[in-house]
Amino acid sequence: MNSYFQINEQISQTDNIILPDDTPMKNKPNIITTMKTTWFTFLPYAFIKQITQPANIYFIVIGILQIIPATSYTNGVPTIYGPLAMMMSISILKDAIEEYSRYKSDQEENNRKSHKYFENQFIQCNWKDIYQADIILIMENESIPCDILILSSSYQGGIAYVETKQIDGETNLKQKYSIYDLQQRYHIDNAINFKNNNVKFVYDQKNPILYKLSGTYQISNSQVDSLNYGNFIERGCVLKNTEWIIGLCIYSGMNCKIMLNCSQERTKRSRLEQYMRICIISISISLVLFCLMSSIYEFIWTNNHLNYTYLGLTRDDVFIDFGLWFSLLSYFIPISLVVNVELVKFGQAKMLESDKVMPNSKSHQSNLIEQLGEINIVFTDKTGTLTKNSMQFRELFALNEKEALLCMSLCHSVVKSKNKLIGSSPDELAILEYCEQKGYLFQGIDNNNHLTINKTQFHRVMSFDFSSEKKRMTIVVKTGNEYVLFCKGADEVLLELIGECKHQHIIHQFAIQGYRTLMLGRKTFTQSQMDIYLAEYKKAQEEKDEEMMNNLQKKLELNLEFLGITAVEDLLADDVGQTISDLKSAGIKVWVLTGDKVETAISIGYSCNLIDSKDMLQVVTEITVGSIEEVFLHYCNESANIALVISGQALTVMLENPQLKSMLIKRAFFAKVVIVARVSPKQKQQVVALVKENLPKAYTLAIGDGANDVSMINEAHVGVGIQGVEGTQAARAADFAIQEFKHLKRLMFYYGVECSRRNALTILYIFFKNQVFITPYFWFGFLNGFSGQYLYDQWLSSLFNTVFAALPQVLYALFDEMHPSSEYLQWSKTSHNLLEDKPDVYVQFRQQPIFTIIKFWLWVFNGMVQGLMIFLVCTFSTENQNMDDGMTMEFFEDGVFIYGIVIILVNLKIFTFTYTNYNFTIFFIVLSILVYWLILIMVNDHELSPSFNFYRYLASPQLYLALALTFMLFLFDLAIERFYDFQIYVRKPESIELV
């Protein structure tokens, strides 16, 4: 994901469009693609990706050793390539399915319908047939197909309203404006004359910086005028409450801002995956040691028996022997490991997406699914994540209620269309609804700039719209012979304009109740005062002097008269309080990173159960190094329940001072709750990075709903986006997407715990079964002088990881549940799982994870011991068994014998750690065992060896002795798992430490 918050905003204006002569721009179509390849390059790309995987390189080398006569035990046939090809094909097929899914999504997007200008009229076309410099028509409720400049609107004043849910996650409408000088030239009724409009546009080159666009336009040879972000609409926005707009395509396809901000493939790995890599390296070292010992033993044994001429022995090369044993013991590293784990996670991700309890959920990084079960710290946005972004007017404090209501009903950017209020701010809509209840009905604004309140008209002389920099809106109206200025804005801004105010305690009272506050002010002017001011401002406008215009606005607003304070509540999202309580019960620290003021953030902390009455508040709002140090030193009790609250300004000072940064992370480490208020998107990312740097053993999760949360989401170990039905920028950039904050509990407590448990045991089991399979090979070496004689039939052994012991482990990883319901497949139902109400289980699995280096070697050792026991019983029980001709059994029959018992044991092993046994899972376990014996029956007449006879073999008492041993081993394992609880090996829990 490109971090547009860190991009240098000094962008040269290089792109330009000249209408109607725009042919040079026609080579930039509006086509998007999220595919990693094309259909021509997919197979080469997928094949190269597979053969460059470290595990696959290992097996390719094994195949080469099988081809070389001196190191081959397969008569020069690379039998390993059969199962390797199958594993690679499955992985390539998985990639193909994902690629096809992206292709279908791209096709649906590129073939959506819109209208573009062609031969003096608007014709319907696909989005992919729109080019940069095309003029397009968008109707109400249609999505914007590309980044456009608005040329005209159905409103005479050129206003347009768009929903930007796809960009920032907000459902309230944003107000945009057409280019004033072009409103009539490009009106829909004047389409036949578009070709006569000679206009030149110069604007920023393509860039991923959202909320910013600058440029100029020039009609014929007239003066050059400026463009700004208010004239611009991003691709993916939806036109609302506006009959139509006509726009100019300036960025198309992959050059659109939203596409430049789309998440790129990132390298995030779960703890389980990191540990698995360590274990593969360690088992590889063990393999080298075993091979080295075997080759040295063979070299010594051969040299000691050269005088036995009837054996036909010759001096061997240790290195050749090493290669032979490396080939023989290649199953030390399971060939199916990587593919099986990938398939399992892919299946788990698809089940998550099909979950009826969490509708519209998405998984973009299936390899992180088990990491959801090991989170230590959750970073969350507030607005739209913890709250609904739905406002309700709560209180008004006013010295003169009539004047305050008049200010509220006049000073806003809301318009009325079809008897419906339309505005970009949910706060303003809530305020106007309150005004209407009080009898101040806003009836709209006409083309002559007359605002009507209860049939009384007020002429709008001028207005200054709200901006994030100014944090206020101002309007000047004329009523009778008097000019009145009304101003509405953030309290810290208006306090400077009002001067002394005796009612700041009211702001504090509203804030601690969790309300968002605005302060109201007014000022009156005489006709002469206003005439002088308007003349000065018009001159600044003509000279395009932005600084002068800003200074004149401040001059106009000085010495305001205090009118009142409004309180609006942003309602909490469903079950937020319970979800946060459960997260805290699971030992997870929750950090809230919000743009709201400190008092509001604290109040929200109380209302959503983040802070309780027993917590001691430590508020850091100071902006000097010394004062911040003093605050930290004052609260030095690390055992107390501290709720640490920090302002954005204080955070800036701390991040720039190494000593304060160290103090901050230490205080945050011991704090029960951390809230950071008034933070920017970049600061959110910096906080997450700070925690990751200083708490390397802590795993973080960040959750948010808008584009301003993307950098935080990408920085965390796991990123979760809140999405609506139509999705948002955060949801697309995140590793997982859910519809509501309350679903985070199911995502972590159910999917996180279950996938962490099942995936860990699946990996341990794969290594276990391969040790059971390959250990008899090693011990068989002591009977043949480590000559490299193979024990199993080679084509049968190649089916071990692909046929005889493959499907049951996959079914276990997909369907096993610790707390199963009476119905099949929890994820397909609408009921909750018991794990969602058991935060103590989450603590247990996080502090004592199933997969550890110690646990890995316990499972490997267990596999080696059981393999040795099978080898000893099967080999020595048949040592003196005679055939019909009086000869003893061949070693090959021992191999068939041992192989069959191994298959039974490794399949039964799954029952020892399974909680849920469905009919179909039991069926496939039994089938995996029977397939081997059915194959032996089918090949009985084809003589795998001169002495092999399946039916005599089946009647052998030694077989049943071995079967008895198998069941004893199975019951022993079952006893360990169920009574000693082998899954949670008793040891000191992992601790998180500061570095």
Summary of the structure (lengths in Angstrom):
residues: 995
radius of gyration: 36.0
end to end distance: 28.4
largest distance: 128.7
contacts: 3350
relative contact order: 0.09
helix: 49%
strand: 19%
